Amino acid sequence: MGVWIPGFGTFTFMKEDTDVENNKFLPIQRPMFILAKKLVWLHGLKQNKMDTPGDIPVVLINSASIALGTSLSRNTVEHCIKKTLHVFFIIHFLQRKCGVYF
């Protein structure tokens, strides 16, 4: 299952067959991250055209489920996600030598 983070992108899997020997193939799933198209456009980033595989469902990130699987509260999980995105944008702007306003 893939996970969509609004405004950032989608973590999902790409299915492919790997040749193991004598034309015998092993199906594997490789993790992939697809940046949101608007994010790529806004920041002048480059990304190969990728779409999420149609046979792998993608769901909105669920902070409550993450919190249940950890010792963290839902608010802490949401805060960590927001701070991670914030740091990504700060790094990007600093690399472009743009002003960063708080």
Gaussian input, Z-matrix of N, CA and C with variables (Angstrom, degrees):
# hf/3-21g

backbone

0 1
 N
 C     1     B1
 C     2     B2     1     A1
 N     3     B3     2     A2     1     D1
 C     4     B4     3     A3     2     D2
 C     5     B5     4     A4     3     D3
 N     6     B6     5     A5     4     D4
 C     7     B7     6     A6     5     D5
 C     8     B8     7     A7     6     D6
 N     9     B9     8     A8     7     D7
 C    10    B10     9     A9     8     D8
 C    11    B11    10    A10     9     D9
 N    12    B12    11    A11    10    D10
 C    13    B13    12    A12    11    D11
 C    14    B14    13    A13    12    D12
 N    15    B15    14    A14    13    D13
 C    16    B16    15    A15    14    D14
 C    17    B17    16    A16    15    D15
 N    18    B18    17    A17    16    D16
 C    19    B19    18    A18    17    D17
 C    20    B20    19    A19    18    D18
 N    21    B21    20    A20    19    D19
 C    22    B22    21    A21    20    D20
 C    23    B23    22    A22    21    D21
 N    24    B24    23    A23    22    D22
 C    25    B25    24    A24    23    D23
 C    26    B26    25    A25    24    D24
 N    27    B27    26    A26    25    D25
 C    28    B28    27    A27    26    D26
 C    29    B29    28    A28    27    D27
 N    30    B30    29    A29    28    D28
 C    31    B31    30    A30    29    D29
 C    32    B32    31    A31    30    D30
 N    33    B33    32    A32    31    D31
 C    34    B34    33    A33    32    D32
 C    35    B35    34    A34    33    D33
 N    36    B36    35    A35    34    D34
 C    37    B37    36    A36    35    D35
 C    38    B38    37    A37    36    D36
 N    39    B39    38    A38    37    D37
 C    40    B40    39    A39    38    D38
 C    41    B41    40    A40    39    D39
 N    42    B42    41    A41    40    D40
 C    43    B43    42    A42    41    D41
 C    44    B44    43    A43    42    D42
 N    45    B45    44    A44    43    D43
 C    46    B46    45    A45    44    D44
 C    47    B47    46    A46    45    D45
 N    48    B48    47    A47    46    D46
 C    49    B49    48    A48    47    D47
 C    50    B50    49    A49    48    D48
 N    51    B51    50    A50    49    D49
 C    52    B52    51    A51    50    D50
 C    53    B53    52    A52    51    D51
 N    54    B54    53    A53    52    D52
 C    55    B55    54    A54    53    D53
 C    56    B56    55    A55    54    D54
 N    57    B57    56    A56    55    D55
 C    58    B58    57    A57    56    D56
 C    59    B59    58    A58    57    D57
 N    60    B60    59    A59    58    D58
 C    61    B61    60    A60    59    D59
 C    62    B62    61    A61    60    D60
 N    63    B63    62    A62    61    D61
 C    64    B64    63    A63    62    D62
 C    65    B65    64    A64    63    D63
 N    66    B66    65    A65    64    D64
 C    67    B67    66    A66    65    D65
 C    68    B68    67    A67    66    D66
 N    69    B69    68    A68    67    D67
 C    70    B70    69    A69    68    D68
 C    71    B71    70    A70    69    D69
 N    72    B72    71    A71    70    D70
 C    73    B73    72    A72    71    D71
 C    74    B74    73    A73    72    D72
 N    75    B75    74    A74    73    D73
 C    76    B76    75    A75    74    D74
 C    77    B77    76    A76    75    D75
 N    78    B78    77    A77    76    D76
 C    79    B79    78    A78    77    D77
 C    80    B80    79    A79    78    D78
 N    81    B81    80    A80    79    D79
 C    82    B82    81    A81    80    D80
 C    83    B83    82    A82    81    D81
 N    84    B84    83    A83    82    D82
 C    85    B85    84    A84    83    D83
 C    86    B86    85    A85    84    D84
 N    87    B87    86    A86    85    D85
 C    88    B88    87    A87    86    D86
 C    89    B89    88    A88    87    D87
 N    90    B90    89    A89    88    D88
 C    91    B91    90    A90    89    D89
 C    92    B92    91    A91    90    D90
 N    93    B93    92    A92    91    D91
 C    94    B94    93    A93    92    D92
 C    95    B95    94    A94    93    D93
 N    96    B96    95    A95    94    D94
 C    97    B97    96    A96    95    D95
 C    98    B98    97    A97    96    D96
 N    99    B99    98    A98    97    D97
 C   100   B100    99    A99    98    D98
 C   101   B101   100   A100    99    D99
 N   102   B102   101   A101   100   D100
 C   103   B103   102   A102   101   D101
 C   104   B104   103   A103   102   D102
 N   105   B105   104   A104   103   D103
 C   106   B106   105   A105   104   D104
 C   107   B107   106   A106   105   D105
 N   108   B108   107   A107   106   D106
 C   109   B109   108   A108   107   D107
 C   110   B110   109   A109   108   D108
 N   111   B111   110   A110   109   D109
 C   112   B112   111   A111   110   D110
 C   113   B113   112   A112   111   D111
 N   114   B114   113   A113   112   D112
 C   115   B115   114   A114   113   D113
 C   116   B116   115   A115   114   D114
 N   117   B117   116   A116   115   D115
 C   118   B118   117   A117   116   D116
 C   119   B119   118   A118   117   D117
 N   120   B120   119   A119   118   D118
 C   121   B121   120   A120   119   D119
 C   122   B122   121   A121   120   D120
 N   123   B123   122   A122   121   D121
 C   124   B124   123   A123   122   D122
 C   125   B125   124   A124   123   D123
 N   126   B126   125   A125   124   D124
 C   127   B127   126   A126   125   D125
 C   128   B128   127   A127   126   D126
 N   129   B129   128   A128   127   D127
 C   130   B130   129   A129   128   D128
 C   131   B131   130   A130   129   D129
 N   132   B132   131   A131   130   D130
 C   133   B133   132   A132   131   D131
 C   134   B134   133   A133   132   D132
 N   135   B135   134   A134   133   D133
 C   136   B136   135   A135   134   D134
 C   137   B137   136   A136   135   D135
 N   138   B138   137   A137   136   D136
 C   139   B139   138   A138   137   D137
 C   140   B140   139   A139   138   D138
 N   141   B141   140   A140   139   D139
 C   142   B142   141   A141   140   D140
 C   143   B143   142   A142   141   D141
 N   144   B144   143   A143   142   D142
 C   145   B145   144   A144   143   D143
 C   146   B146   145   A145   144   D144
 N   147   B147   146   A146   145   D145
 C   148   B148   147   A147   146   D146
 C   149   B149   148   A148   147   D147
 N   150   B150   149   A149   148   D148
 C   151   B151   150   A150   149   D149
 C   152   B152   151   A151   150   D150
 N   153   B153   152   A152   151   D151
 C   154   B154   153   A153   152   D152
 C   155   B155   154   A154   153   D153
 N   156   B156   155   A155   154   D154
 C   157   B157   156   A156   155   D155
 C   158   B158   157   A157   156   D156
 N   159   B159   158   A158   157   D157
 C   160   B160   159   A159   158   D158
 C   161   B161   160   A160   159   D159
 N   162   B162   161   A161   160   D160
 C   163   B163   162   A162   161   D161
 C   164   B164   163   A163   162   D162
 N   165   B165   164   A164   163   D163
 C   166   B166   165   A165   164   D164
 C   167   B167   166   A166   165   D165
 N   168   B168   167   A167   166   D166
 C   169   B169   168   A168   167   D167
 C   170   B170   169   A169   168   D168
 N   171   B171   170   A170   169   D169
 C   172   B172   171   A171   170   D170
 C   173   B173   172   A172   171   D171
 N   174   B174   173   A173   172   D172
 C   175   B175   174   A174   173   D173
 C   176   B176   175   A175   174   D174
 N   177   B177   176   A176   175   D175
 C   178   B178   177   A177   176   D176
 C   179   B179   178   A178   177   D177
 N   180   B180   179   A179   178   D178
 C   181   B181   180   A180   179   D179
 C   182   B182   181   A181   180   D180
 N   183   B183   182   A182   181   D181
 C   184   B184   183   A183   182   D182
 C   185   B185   184   A184   183   D183
 N   186   B186   185   A185   184   D184
 C   187   B187   186   A186   185   D185
 C   188   B188   187   A187   186   D186
 N   189   B189   188   A188   187   D187
 C   190   B190   189   A189   188   D188
 C   191   B191   190   A190   189   D189
 N   192   B192   191   A191   190   D190
 C   193   B193   192   A192   191   D191
 C   194   B194   193   A193   192   D192
 N   195   B195   194   A194   193   D193
 C   196   B196   195   A195   194   D194
 C   197   B197   196   A196   195   D195
 N   198   B198   197   A197   196   D196
 C   199   B199   198   A198   197   D197
 C   200   B200   199   A199   198   D198
 N   201   B201   200   A200   199   D199
 C   202   B202   201   A201   200   D200
 C   203   B203   202   A202   201   D201
 N   204   B204   203   A203   202   D202
 C   205   B205   204   A204   203   D203
 C   206   B206   205   A205   204   D204
 N   207   B207   206   A206   205   D205
 C   208   B208   207   A207   206   D206
 C   209   B209   208   A208   207   D207
 N   210   B210   209   A209   208   D208
 C   211   B211   210   A210   209   D209
 C   212   B212   211   A211   210   D210
 N   213   B213   212   A212   211   D211
 C   214   B214   213   A213   212   D212
 C   215   B215   214   A214   213   D213
 N   216   B216   215   A215   214   D214
 C   217   B217   216   A216   215   D215
 C   218   B218   217   A217   216   D216
 N   219   B219   218   A218   217   D217
 C   220   B220   219   A219   218   D218
 C   221   B221   220   A220   219   D219
 N   222   B222   221   A221   220   D220
 C   223   B223   222   A222   221   D221
 C   224   B224   223   A223   222   D222
 N   225   B225   224   A224   223   D223
 C   226   B226   225   A225   224   D224
 C   227   B227   226   A226   225   D225
 N   228   B228   227   A227   226   D226
 C   229   B229   228   A228   227   D227
 C   230   B230   229   A229   228   D228
 N   231   B231   230   A230   229   D229
 C   232   B232   231   A231   230   D230
 C   233   B233   232   A232   231   D231
 N   234   B234   233   A233   232   D232
 C   235   B235   234   A234   233   D233
 C   236   B236   235   A235   234   D234
 N   237   B237   236   A236   235   D235
 C   238   B238   237   A237   236   D236
 C   239   B239   238   A238   237   D237
 N   240   B240   239   A239   238   D238
 C   241   B241   240   A240   239   D239
 C   242   B242   241   A241   240   D240
 N   243   B243   242   A242   241   D241
 C   244   B244   243   A243   242   D242
 C   245   B245   244   A244   243   D243
 N   246   B246   245   A245   244   D244
 C   247   B247   246   A246   245   D245
 C   248   B248   247   A247   246   D246
 N   249   B249   248   A248   247   D247
 C   250   B250   249   A249   248   D248
 C   251   B251   250   A250   249   D249
 N   252   B252   251   A251   250   D250
 C   253   B253   252   A252   251   D251
 C   254   B254   253   A253   252   D252
 N   255   B255   254   A254   253   D253
 C   256   B256   255   A255   254   D254
 C   257   B257   256   A256   255   D255
 N   258   B258   257   A257   256   D256
 C   259   B259   258   A258   257   D257
 C   260   B260   259   A259   258   D258
 N   261   B261   260   A260   259   D259
 C   262   B262   261   A261   260   D260
 C   263   B263   262   A262   261   D261
 N   264   B264   263   A263   262   D262
 C   265   B265   264   A264   263   D263
 C   266   B266   265   A265   264   D264
 N   267   B267   266   A266   265   D265
 C   268   B268   267   A267   266   D266
 C   269   B269   268   A268   267   D267
 N   270   B270   269   A269   268   D268
 C   271   B271   270   A270   269   D269
 C   272   B272   271   A271   270   D270
 N   273   B273   272   A272   271   D271
 C   274   B274   273   A273   272   D272
 C   275   B275   274   A274   273   D273
 N   276   B276   275   A275   274   D274
 C   277   B277   276   A276   275   D275
 C   278   B278   277   A277   276   D276
 N   279   B279   278   A278   277   D277
 C   280   B280   279   A279   278   D278
 C   281   B281   280   A280   279   D279
 N   282   B282   281   A281   280   D280
 C   283   B283   282   A282   281   D281
 C   284   B284   283   A283   282   D282
 N   285   B285   284   A284   283   D283
 C   286   B286   285   A285   284   D284
 C   287   B287   286   A286   285   D285
 N   288   B288   287   A287   286   D286
 C   289   B289   288   A288   287   D287
 C   290   B290   289   A289   288   D288
 N   291   B291   290   A290   289   D289
 C   292   B292   291   A291   290   D290
 C   293   B293   292   A292   291   D291
 N   294   B294   293   A293   292   D292
 C   295   B295   294   A294   293   D293
 C   296   B296   295   A295   294   D294
 N   297   B297   296   A296   295   D295
 C   298   B298   297   A297   296   D296
 C   299   B299   298   A298   297   D297
 N   300   B300   299   A299   298   D298
 C   301   B301   300   A300   299   D299
 C   302   B302   301   A301   300   D300
 N   303   B303   302   A302   301   D301
 C   304   B304   303   A303   302   D302
 C   305   B305   304   A304   303   D303

   B1=1.4370
   B2=1.5264
   B3=1.3202
   B4=1.4563
   B5=1.5204
   B6=1.3255
   B7=1.4605
   B8=1.5218
   B9=1.3370
   B10=1.4563
   B11=1.5130
   B12=1.3409
   B13=1.4587
   B14=1.5294
   B15=1.3326
   B16=1.4669
   B17=1.5263
   B18=1.3252
   B19=1.4495
   B20=1.5166
   B21=1.3248
   B22=1.4609
   B23=1.5211
   B24=1.3113
   B25=1.4490
   B26=1.5109
   B27=1.3332
   B28=1.4588
   B29=1.5232
   B30=1.3310
   B31=1.4599
   B32=1.5164
   B33=1.3227
   B34=1.4554
   B35=1.5317
   B36=1.3109
   B37=1.4589
   B38=1.5178
   B39=1.3109
   B40=1.4481
   B41=1.5264
   B42=1.3136
   B43=1.4663
   B44=1.5195
   B45=1.3246
   B46=1.4575
   B47=1.5162
   B48=1.3167
   B49=1.4578
   B50=1.5214
   B51=1.3175
   B52=1.4587
   B53=1.5210
   B54=1.3200
   B55=1.4647
   B56=1.5264
   B57=1.3389
   B58=1.4601
   B59=1.5261
   B60=1.3224
   B61=1.4616
   B62=1.5147
   B63=1.3120
   B64=1.4624
   B65=1.5301
   B66=1.3018
   B67=1.4682
   B68=1.5208
   B69=1.3280
   B70=1.4599
   B71=1.5262
   B72=1.3104
   B73=1.4511
   B74=1.5164
   B75=1.3135
   B76=1.4596
   B77=1.5267
   B78=1.3472
   B79=1.4640
   B80=1.5372
   B81=1.3187
   B82=1.4574
   B83=1.5296
   B84=1.3146
   B85=1.4612
   B86=1.5241
   B87=1.3088
   B88=1.4622
   B89=1.5317
   B90=1.3350
   B91=1.4677
   B92=1.5275
   B93=1.3122
   B94=1.4526
   B95=1.5251
   B96=1.3184
   B97=1.4532
   B98=1.5136
   B99=1.3197
   B100=1.4583
   B101=1.5264
   B102=1.3286
   B103=1.4588
   B104=1.5261
   B105=1.3170
   B106=1.4579
   B107=1.5294
   B108=1.3315
   B109=1.4632
   B110=1.5241
   B111=1.3221
   B112=1.4662
   B113=1.5351
   B114=1.3177
   B115=1.4585
   B116=1.5273
   B117=1.3220
   B118=1.4643
   B119=1.5270
   B120=1.3228
   B121=1.4580
   B122=1.5246
   B123=1.3333
   B124=1.4590
   B125=1.5229
   B126=1.3209
   B127=1.4579
   B128=1.5225
   B129=1.3187
   B130=1.4614
   B131=1.5149
   B132=1.3168
   B133=1.4613
   B134=1.5176
   B135=1.3129
   B136=1.4578
   B137=1.5246
   B138=1.3076
   B139=1.4665
   B140=1.5177
   B141=1.3139
   B142=1.4594
   B143=1.5176
   B144=1.3131
   B145=1.4584
   B146=1.5203
   B147=1.3164
   B148=1.4638
   B149=1.5139
   B150=1.2909
   B151=1.4534
   B152=1.5155
   B153=1.3231
   B154=1.4574
   B155=1.5192
   B156=1.3224
   B157=1.4619
   B158=1.5318
   B159=1.3220
   B160=1.4601
   B161=1.5176
   B162=1.3292
   B163=1.4637
   B164=1.5270
   B165=1.3332
   B166=1.4650
   B167=1.5313
   B168=1.3287
   B169=1.4681
   B170=1.5296
   B171=1.3266
   B172=1.4623
   B173=1.5203
   B174=1.3277
   B175=1.4657
   B176=1.5209
   B177=1.3094
   B178=1.4515
   B179=1.5279
   B180=1.3345
   B181=1.4624
   B182=1.5293
   B183=1.3124
   B184=1.4618
   B185=1.5298
   B186=1.3213
   B187=1.4684
   B188=1.5221
   B189=1.3161
   B190=1.4713
   B191=1.5236
   B192=1.3293
   B193=1.4736
   B194=1.5221
   B195=1.3208
   B196=1.4641
   B197=1.5220
   B198=1.3259
   B199=1.4660
   B200=1.5298
   B201=1.3312
   B202=1.4713
   B203=1.5297
   B204=1.3277
   B205=1.4595
   B206=1.5187
   B207=1.3134
   B208=1.4660
   B209=1.5212
   B210=1.2951
   B211=1.4721
   B212=1.5287
   B213=1.3294
   B214=1.4587
   B215=1.5232
   B216=1.3296
   B217=1.4589
   B218=1.5242
   B219=1.3109
   B220=1.4676
   B221=1.5322
   B222=1.3304
   B223=1.4670
   B224=1.5270
   B225=1.3284
   B226=1.4661
   B227=1.5254
   B228=1.3173
   B229=1.4695
   B230=1.5245
   B231=1.3287
   B232=1.4606
   B233=1.5272
   B234=1.3181
   B235=1.4545
   B236=1.5365
   B237=1.3154
   B238=1.4717
   B239=1.5263
   B240=1.3195
   B241=1.4701
   B242=1.5242
   B243=1.3348
   B244=1.4655
   B245=1.5277
   B246=1.3227
   B247=1.4656
   B248=1.5286
   B249=1.3203
   B250=1.4628
   B251=1.5212
   B252=1.3279
   B253=1.4629
   B254=1.5242
   B255=1.3159
   B256=1.4540
   B257=1.5398
   B258=1.3177
   B259=1.4684
   B260=1.5278
   B261=1.3250
   B262=1.4671
   B263=1.5279
   B264=1.3268
   B265=1.4548
   B266=1.5293
   B267=1.3196
   B268=1.4672
   B269=1.5281
   B270=1.3192
   B271=1.4709
   B272=1.5232
   B273=1.3257
   B274=1.4647
   B275=1.5290
   B276=1.3333
   B277=1.4563
   B278=1.5263
   B279=1.3186
   B280=1.4636
   B281=1.5232
   B282=1.3277
   B283=1.4572
   B284=1.5270
   B285=1.3123
   B286=1.4652
   B287=1.5313
   B288=1.3374
   B289=1.4623
   B290=1.5311
   B291=1.3076
   B292=1.4663
   B293=1.5190
   B294=1.3125
   B295=1.4615
   B296=1.5162
   B297=1.3056
   B298=1.4646
   B299=1.5194
   B300=1.3063
   B301=1.4611
   B302=1.5132
   B303=1.3099
   B304=1.4719
   B305=1.5067
   A1=108.68
   A2=116.88
   A3=122.15
   A4=110.89
   A5=115.70
   A6=121.55
   A7=108.65
   A8=115.37
   A9=121.98
   A10=110.04
   A11=117.03
   A12=122.85
   A13=106.33
   A14=117.69
   A15=120.45
   A16=111.95
   A17=115.30
   A18=121.40
   A19=114.62
   A20=117.77
   A21=120.69
   A22=112.10
   A23=117.64
   A24=119.69
   A25=113.09
   A26=115.38
   A27=122.41
   A28=110.79
   A29=115.09
   A30=121.62
   A31=106.54
   A32=117.30
   A33=120.56
   A34=109.11
   A35=115.80
   A36=121.82
   A37=110.06
   A38=114.96
   A39=121.70
   A40=106.62
   A41=116.33
   A42=119.96
   A43=109.56
   A44=115.01
   A45=120.11
   A46=109.53
   A47=114.66
   A48=120.75
   A49=108.83
   A50=116.31
   A51=122.11
   A52=109.15
   A53=115.43
   A54=121.63
   A55=108.04
   A56=116.94
   A57=120.05
   A58=112.05
   A59=118.77
   A60=122.76
   A61=110.27
   A62=116.54
   A63=123.30
   A64=113.20
   A65=116.15
   A66=122.43
   A67=113.80
   A68=116.83
   A69=121.20
   A70=106.56
   A71=115.48
   A72=120.03
   A73=111.40
   A74=114.15
   A75=121.94
   A76=107.64
   A77=117.19
   A78=117.84
   A79=110.38
   A80=116.35
   A81=120.50
   A82=109.11
   A83=114.97
   A84=120.87
   A85=107.82
   A86=116.16
   A87=121.12
   A88=108.88
   A89=116.75
   A90=118.46
   A91=110.58
   A92=115.74
   A93=120.35
   A94=109.70
   A95=116.12
   A96=121.32
   A97=107.96
   A98=116.03
   A99=122.08
   A100=107.84
   A101=116.18
   A102=119.82
   A103=110.01
   A104=116.28
   A105=121.04
   A106=108.79
   A107=117.10
   A108=121.41
   A109=111.57
   A110=116.62
   A111=119.76
   A112=110.36
   A113=117.22
   A114=121.75
   A115=110.37
   A116=116.28
   A117=121.48
   A118=109.46
   A119=116.73
   A120=121.66
   A121=111.64
   A122=117.91
   A123=122.12
   A124=113.09
   A125=116.55
   A126=120.56
   A127=113.52
   A128=116.34
   A129=119.61
   A130=113.09
   A131=116.10
   A132=120.51
   A133=109.87
   A134=115.92
   A135=120.89
   A136=108.71
   A137=113.96
   A138=119.98
   A139=107.71
   A140=116.68
   A141=119.54
   A142=108.61
   A143=116.65
   A144=119.99
   A145=109.16
   A146=114.95
   A147=120.95
   A148=108.39
   A149=115.34
   A150=120.96
   A151=108.03
   A152=115.51
   A153=118.26
   A154=108.70
   A155=117.38
   A156=120.24
   A157=110.20
   A158=116.45
   A159=121.19
   A160=114.69
   A161=117.32
   A162=119.43
   A163=113.03
   A164=117.41
   A165=120.96
   A166=107.39
   A167=117.23
   A168=119.09
   A169=111.68
   A170=115.81
   A171=122.51
   A172=107.91
   A173=115.97
   A174=120.99
   A175=109.92
   A176=116.05
   A177=122.93
   A178=108.80
   A179=116.78
   A180=119.74
   A181=109.08
   A182=116.15
   A183=121.48
   A184=109.05
   A185=115.42
   A186=120.67
   A187=111.87
   A188=116.80
   A189=120.10
   A190=110.78
   A191=117.17
   A192=120.22
   A193=111.33
   A194=116.52
   A195=120.12
   A196=109.42
   A197=116.49
   A198=120.73
   A199=111.01
   A200=117.18
   A201=120.46
   A202=111.55
   A203=116.96
   A204=120.92
   A205=113.71
   A206=116.69
   A207=120.93
   A208=108.84
   A209=116.02
   A210=120.41
   A211=110.59
   A212=116.47
   A213=121.25
   A214=111.25
   A215=115.49
   A216=119.91
   A217=109.31
   A218=115.94
   A219=120.42
   A220=109.98
   A221=116.89
   A222=120.16
   A223=111.22
   A224=116.80
   A225=120.52
   A226=110.59
   A227=116.62
   A228=120.80
   A229=109.93
   A230=117.22
   A231=120.85
   A232=110.77
   A233=116.98
   A234=121.74
   A235=110.18
   A236=117.94
   A237=122.06
   A238=110.92
   A239=116.77
   A240=120.66
   A241=109.47
   A242=116.65
   A243=120.37
   A244=111.28
   A245=117.51
   A246=120.85
   A247=111.22
   A248=117.74
   A249=121.37
   A250=110.39
   A251=116.78
   A252=120.54
   A253=110.58
   A254=116.62
   A255=121.83
   A256=110.42
   A257=117.22
   A258=121.35
   A259=110.68
   A260=116.72
   A261=120.52
   A262=110.09
   A263=116.91
   A264=120.46
   A265=111.40
   A266=118.19
   A267=121.28
   A268=109.83
   A269=116.99
   A270=120.81
   A271=110.21
   A272=115.80
   A273=119.47
   A274=111.07
   A275=117.32
   A276=120.21
   A277=111.75
   A278=117.62
   A279=120.35
   A280=111.12
   A281=116.92
   A282=120.04
   A283=111.08
   A284=115.88
   A285=119.80
   A286=110.98
   A287=116.89
   A288=123.54
   A289=111.74
   A290=115.10
   A291=121.41
   A292=108.60
   A293=115.51
   A294=119.19
   A295=110.94
   A296=116.80
   A297=122.05
   A298=107.27
   A299=116.50
   A300=121.53
   A301=110.47
   A302=116.23
   A303=121.64
   A304=110.16
   D1=138.25
   D2=177.46
   D3=-93.07
   D4=160.66
   D5=-179.94
   D6=-126.66
   D7=128.04
   D8=179.41
   D9=-102.77
   D10=128.52
   D11=174.84
   D12=-110.93
   D13=108.17
   D14=-176.07
   D15=-53.71
   D16=134.27
   D17=178.32
   D18=81.24
   D19=-6.69
   D20=-178.05
   D21=-121.35
   D22=-54.40
   D23=179.18
   D24=156.52
   D25=-164.72
   D26=-174.43
   D27=-130.17
   D28=127.90
   D29=169.93
   D30=-92.71
   D31=125.75
   D32=-179.38
   D33=-151.60
   D34=-165.84
   D35=-179.52
   D36=-128.33
   D37=149.64
   D38=174.36
   D39=-113.41
   D40=126.61
   D41=178.84
   D42=-89.23
   D43=136.19
   D44=174.63
   D45=-152.86
   D46=156.77
   D47=177.66
   D48=-97.72
   D49=132.93
   D50=178.80
   D51=-108.63
   D52=128.33
   D53=179.68
   D54=-72.86
   D55=114.96
   D56=-178.75
   D57=-94.90
   D58=-38.15
   D59=174.37
   D60=-179.94
   D61=146.01
   D62=175.73
   D63=44.72
   D64=50.28
   D65=179.44
   D66=59.28
   D67=27.43
   D68=172.11
   D69=-98.68
   D70=131.48
   D71=-175.12
   D72=-115.31
   D73=144.09
   D74=177.99
   D75=-116.12
   D76=119.84
   D77=179.04
   D78=-73.12
   D79=131.54
   D80=177.86
   D81=-131.89
   D82=161.80
   D83=174.88
   D84=-117.66
   D85=125.05
   D86=177.47
   D87=-103.70
   D88=133.07
   D89=177.81
   D90=-68.81
   D91=146.25
   D92=177.09
   D93=-147.52
   D94=152.87
   D95=176.27
   D96=-124.15
   D97=130.10
   D98=179.57
   D99=-114.99
   D100=114.48
   D101=177.40
   D102=-64.56
   D103=147.63
   D104=176.16
   D105=-60.55
   D106=137.00
   D107=-176.92
   D108=-58.86
   D109=-39.36
   D110=-179.93
   D111=-64.84
   D112=-38.13
   D113=178.60
   D114=-64.02
   D115=-43.44
   D116=178.30
   D117=-60.88
   D118=-46.21
   D119=-178.00
   D120=-66.55
   D121=-47.01
   D122=-176.56
   D123=-60.89
   D124=-35.64
   D125=-174.02
   D126=-104.94
   D127=8.48
   D128=177.60
   D129=62.32
   D130=32.40
   D131=-179.40
   D132=-83.59
   D133=163.23
   D134=177.02
   D135=-116.34
   D136=136.91
   D137=178.70
   D138=-151.50
   D139=135.38
   D140=174.39
   D141=-61.27
   D142=145.69
   D143=179.20
   D144=-64.64
   D145=119.35
   D146=179.52
   D147=-136.55
   D148=140.56
   D149=173.31
   D150=-121.13
   D151=154.57
   D152=177.49
   D153=-70.81
   D154=138.72
   D155=177.94
   D156=-59.70
   D157=132.25
   D158=-175.97
   D159=-65.09
   D160=-23.65
   D161=-177.05
   D162=-90.80
   D163=0.54
   D164=177.99
   D165=-111.99
   D166=113.83
   D167=-178.02
   D168=-66.12
   D169=144.91
   D170=177.86
   D171=-120.23
   D172=129.94
   D173=-179.24
   D174=-122.91
   D175=157.36
   D176=176.06
   D177=-65.00
   D178=139.74
   D179=178.68
   D180=-55.77
   D181=137.19
   D182=-174.67
   D183=-117.78
   D184=99.98
   D185=-177.59
   D186=-62.50
   D187=-35.46
   D188=-179.15
   D189=-64.69
   D190=-42.11
   D191=178.74
   D192=-65.59
   D193=-39.37
   D194=178.17
   D195=-64.02
   D196=-43.18
   D197=179.94
   D198=-61.93
   D199=-39.73
   D200=179.35
   D201=-63.74
   D202=-32.15
   D203=-178.93
   D204=-85.71
   D205=-1.62
   D206=-179.93
   D207=-130.89
   D208=-176.17
   D209=176.92
   D210=-96.93
   D211=15.55
   D212=-176.88
   D213=-99.44
   D214=154.62
   D215=176.10
   D216=-80.56
   D217=162.68
   D218=178.34
   D219=-60.64
   D220=-41.23
   D221=179.24
   D222=-61.15
   D223=-40.07
   D224=179.01
   D225=-64.78
   D226=-42.91
   D227=178.67
   D228=-60.98
   D229=-47.56
   D230=179.93
   D231=-62.15
   D232=-40.04
   D233=178.84
   D234=-63.53
   D235=-42.96
   D236=179.28
   D237=-62.27
   D238=-42.30
   D239=179.26
   D240=-62.98
   D241=-47.53
   D242=-179.30
   D243=-62.88
   D244=-42.63
   D245=179.88
   D246=-65.83
   D247=-38.58
   D248=177.83
   D249=-61.47
   D250=-45.31
   D251=177.72
   D252=-63.60
   D253=-40.87
   D254=179.89
   D255=-60.97
   D256=-45.28
   D257=178.82
   D258=-62.59
   D259=-40.83
   D260=177.53
   D261=-56.48
   D262=-47.72
   D263=-178.02
   D264=-67.32
   D265=-38.83
   D266=178.35
   D267=-61.93
   D268=-47.61
   D269=179.79
   D270=-59.03
   D271=-44.47
   D272=-179.41
   D273=-61.35
   D274=-45.39
   D275=-179.31
   D276=-67.34
   D277=-37.42
   D278=178.15
   D279=-65.59
   D280=-37.30
   D281=178.31
   D282=-66.23
   D283=-30.24
   D284=179.38
   D285=-89.79
   D286=1.31
   D287=-179.69
   D288=59.59
   D289=39.20
   D290=176.31
   D291=-97.45
   D292=159.60
   D293=176.04
   D294=-71.48
   D295=143.16
   D296=176.87
   D297=-116.10
   D298=118.78
   D299=-176.41
   D300=-109.58
   D301=140.41
   D302=-179.85
   D303=-112.09

